[in-house]
C-alpha cells in the first residue's frame, strides 16, 4: 500500500465518522424546527412550545462546577435503550402517583435542553435521574401529607416545601432521615453560617445549629435551587415526537 493511499484511507475513516457523528448532528440539533400538534391525534393544537422556568443558566453553572452530573443523569431514555418509562417517577409521573391520575411519562427530546449552554445529560446513575425531580418530590410531599392525616395540600404549600427540601438537601442530605435518607454529598460551602445580629434572617434554614447562629443560603445555593426547581420535563409532546408511549403499568422502582 502506498503512503498516499494510506493517508487517504485514514482521512476518510476519521473524516466520515467526524462528519456523521459531530458535524451533521450539530447542524441538525442546533436549531431544531418547530413540531406541530396534529389534529385528531394529539389532545392539543398548534405548535409545541417547551416550557422554561426560572433563573436556570447561573444555576446550571453551579450544578456543573460541583460535579452533580457525575452521579445524576438528566435524560429519560427511549425504551430501546433503557427501562426509564416503566418507572413510576423518572419520565414524569405514572397515573398511580400523578395528582390528576394521568400518565405524564415521556422520553426526553432535544427541546428539553434548548436555551442551556450545556445539556447536563450526566455520565453515571449513582443517584437518581433528575429530569423530573420536581414532580417526583411534589408527589412524595403530597403522599407524606396524606399519610400524616394532613390532607390535600394547596399548590403554594407544596411549592414552598419543595424549595425548603432542596435547600436542606443541599446543606446536608443526611440531617433529615425521617424525610428521605440520602447518600448524596453535602454542600455546606454554598451556605453561610453566621451569628444572628438583631432579627434572624427570613431565609434562614430550619437546621440544627448553635444557639445564636443561623444558616443562610448564599447566591450560589439560590441559583442552584432555582435551577433544580426548573427540572420538570413531563409536558405532553406531539405524538410525532413520542416514539415509545409508556405502558400503562408500573415497572420496578429505583
Ligand atoms: C457521589 C455521587 C453524587 C453526587 C456528586 C451528587 N449526588 Fe445527588 N444524590 C446521590 C445519590 C446516591 C442520591 C440518592 C440518595 C438516596 O436515594 O438515598 C442523590 C440524591 C439527590 C437528590 C434527591 C433526589 C430525590 O429524588 O429526592 C437531589 C435533589 C440531588 N441528589 C441533587 C444533587 C446536586 C444538586 C448535586 C451537586 C451539587 C448532587 N446531587 C451531587 C449521589 C450524588
Boltz pocket constraint, residues with backbone or C-beta under 6 A from the ligand:
constraints:
  - pocket:
      binder: B
      contacts: [[A, 62], [A, 63], [A, 66], [A, 67], [A, 68], [A, 69], [A, 70], [A, 71], [A, 72], [A, 126], [A, 127], [A, 128], [A, 129], [A, 133], [A, 136], [A, 137], [A, 166], [A, 169], [A, 180], [A, 181], [A, 182], [A, 183], [A, 184], [A, 185], [A, 187], [A, 224], [A, 228]]
      max_distance: 6.0
